[in-house]
Amino acid sequence: MMKQILFVLLVGVTVLTSCEKSTENTMNVSGNIKGLKKGTLYLQQFKDSTLATLDSLEIKGDGTFSFSTEVNEPEVFYLYLKKEDNNDINDRITFFGESGDIVINTSWNTFDTNVDISGSKSHEKLLEFYDMASKFNIKELTLVQQASTPELQEDSVALDSIQRLINQNTISRYRYALNFGLNNGDSYATPYIMITEAREANPKYLDSIYKGLTPKVAASKYGKEFKAFLDENN
């Protein structure tokens, strides 16, 4: 009887230990795709420049989903929805994944445009940047539309004025990106943002941002890519 008790206790300790090991670096992604009746959802990630599928789930009648995968550090992942409408537009959500529980809620008809993501500090920083960057993008689009009107097409002075505004907007956008990088050296999202959104900025300023990264961020996947980019352009 004593041997049986000891065996049960040993198994319990082993299970608890293995659970702790499996959850320490585990990312759990769950949520709901409102209105989705049928489709296949894929959890994807770039590996060696190739978009690889880590897991998939066939959805029938219920839009709830759940994925689990091991992550060594915060990194960009994708949720790709293959719907049964033969429409490949707006079917991929980009999010910064990390260990822990991440909840993603959206709708089938606005899959990547009206999505709520919580549980990832890295994604919160990425979203903070994108929210501001979108304002610069909207302003530039508005100016370009103004310049394309028939009246302004015949007014060189007005066109020059709009072009100056576009140039100023571009400078302001880069200035915001650089300030963001300098102020968020502890975020894994920072080197990713620099190599995807600010790579045309002055290398001198980008180098200052890299030097301001914390050791863990600098040693991360995107930290190393940022460093390689700087080495190639200096």
ZAPAPA-794214 format. One line per 4 residues: their letters; for each residue x, z, y of C-alpha. Coordinates in steps of 0.02 Angstrom, whole numbers. Each point is the difference from the previous one (the first is absolute). Layout:
BEGIN
a	X:Z:Y | ...
//
This chain:
BEGIN
mmkq	0:0:0 | 141:45:119 | 86:-167:-37 | -161:-92:42
ilfv	-15:92:167 | 180:-36:43 | -25:-184:-45 | -155:-13:111
llvg	92:83:145 | 149:-115:-23 | -111:-154:0 | -90:63:156
vtvl	163:26:93 | 62:-172:-55 | -161:-83:60 | 6:89:167
tsce	183:-46:23 | -31:-183:-42 | -150:-4:118 | 106:68:141
kste	132:-131:-32 | -126:-141:-9 | -91:49:159 | 148:39:113
ntmn	33:-184:35 | -170:-68:-49 | -107:-96:123 | -186:9:-37
vsgn	-99:-135:89 | -189:13:-10 | -151:-48:101 | -154:-107:8
ikgl	-37:-181:43 | -176:8:67 | -115:-138:-59 | 118:-71:-130
kkgt	-93:-45:-158 | 130:-100:-94 | 184:-38:20 | 176:48:-48
lylq	108:116:104 | 190:-6:-9 | 130:125:59 | 151:-102:54
qfkd	175:24:69 | 146:-112:47 | 142:14:-126 | 154:-110:22
stla	-94:-109:127 | -141:-29:-126 | -175:72:18 | -24:93:-164
tlds	-160:73:-71 | 21:183:-47 | -175:28:-66 | -172:-79:2
leik	-180:52:-21 | -155:-103:-39 | -147:58:103 | -179:-24:-59
gdgt	-145:72:98 | 97:145:77 | 129:-18:138 | 94:161:-39
fsfs	180:-18:-57 | 155:101:-40 | 184:-43:-29 | 153:108:-34
tevn	182:-52:9 | 169:80:23 | 85:-20:170 | 178:46:44
epev	-31:-5:188 | -133:-59:123 | -20:-188:-13 | -124:-139:40
fyly	-129:-39:-134 | -148:-118:-8 | -176:4:-67 | -52:-176:-46
lkke	-182:-34:-39 | -43:-153:-103 | -183:-23:36 | -122:-111:-92
dnnd	-40:-102:155 | 150:-119:-17 | 56:56:173 | 182:55:18
indr	-13:44:185 | 11:182:58 | 27:67:-176 | 161:102:19
itff	24:174:76 | 175:51:53 | 38:186:-1 | 152:114:3
gesg	-5:96:-163 | 85:163:-43 | -16:140:-127 | -162:96:5
divi	-183:-48:15 | -44:-151:107 | -181:-46:29 | -51:-176:50
ntsw	-180:-40:42 | -63:-171:54 | -137:-129:-30 | 3:-158:-103
ntfd	-43:-115:146 | 123:79:123 | 130:48:-129 | 156:-2:109
tnvd	-75:5:173 | -103:159:-3 | 95:118:-114 | 30:187:9
isgs	162:67:-75 | 46:184:-9 | 130:107:-87 | 160:-91:51
kshe	101:61:150 | 103:-160:-5 | -158:-105:11 | -63:104:146
klle	159:-47:95 | -17:-182:-49 | -181:0:60 | 50:85:162
fydm	121:-142:35 | -120:-139:-52 | -141:70:107 | 108:-14:156
askf	81:-165:-51 | -172:-78:-22 | -36:33:184 | 152:-104:49
nike	-55:-136:-121 | -175:-5:73 | 68:-10:176 | 112:-146:-46
ltlv	-143:-90:-87 | -108:23:155 | 136:-72:113 | 28:-149:-116
qqas	-187:-35:1 | -2:6:190 | 144:-123:8 | -90:-122:-114
tpel	-151:-22:115 | -14:-174:80 | 7:71:177 | 166:89:-28
qeds	76:-144:-96 | 5:-94:165 | 68:146:101 | 186:19:-31
vald	15:151:114 | -136:94:-95 | 79:-49:-167 | 168:67:56
siqr	-82:162:52 | -84:20:-170 | 163:-39:-88 | 84:139:97
linq	-138:119:-53 | 24:-53:-181 | 187:30:14 | -28:171:78
ntis	-122:43:-139 | 129:-49:-131 | 132:108:83 | -122:146:8
ryry	-39:-22:-184 | 183:7:-49 | 28:147:116 | -140:94:-85
alnf	70:-42:-173 | 174:60:49 | -65:162:77 | -104:28:-156
glnn	154:-20:-108 | 105:117:107 | -135:134:-5 | -40:-12:-186
gdsy	167:5:-89 | -73:117:-132 | -134:-123:-56 | 26:-118:-148
atpy	-112:-123:93 | 125:-21:142 | 132:-112:-85 | -141:-103:-77
imit	-77:-27:171 | 167:-46:78 | 37:-137:-129 | -176:-70:1
eare	-54:19:182 | 156:18:107 | 137:-102:-83 | 19:-110:154
anpk	34:147:114 | 174:33:71 | 113:49:-148 | 80:135:108
ylds	-165:92:14 | -42:-27:-184 | 169:74:-45 | -42:155:103
iykg	-163:17:-96 | 91:-12:-166 | 124:134:52 | -147:112:44
ltpk	-76:-10:-174 | 8:158:-106 | 117:-12:-150 | -145:-15:-124
vaas	-84:-139:99 | 165:-93:25 | 31:9:-189 | -174:-65:-42
kygk	-43:-178:-53 | -49:-55:175 | 141:100:79 | 124:-99:-104
efka	-87:-164:42 | 6:45:184 | 186:36:-13 | 31:-165:-91
flde	-96:-93:135 | 105:82:136 | 162:-41:-92 | -50:-182:-11
nn	-42:-12:185 | 143:97:77
//
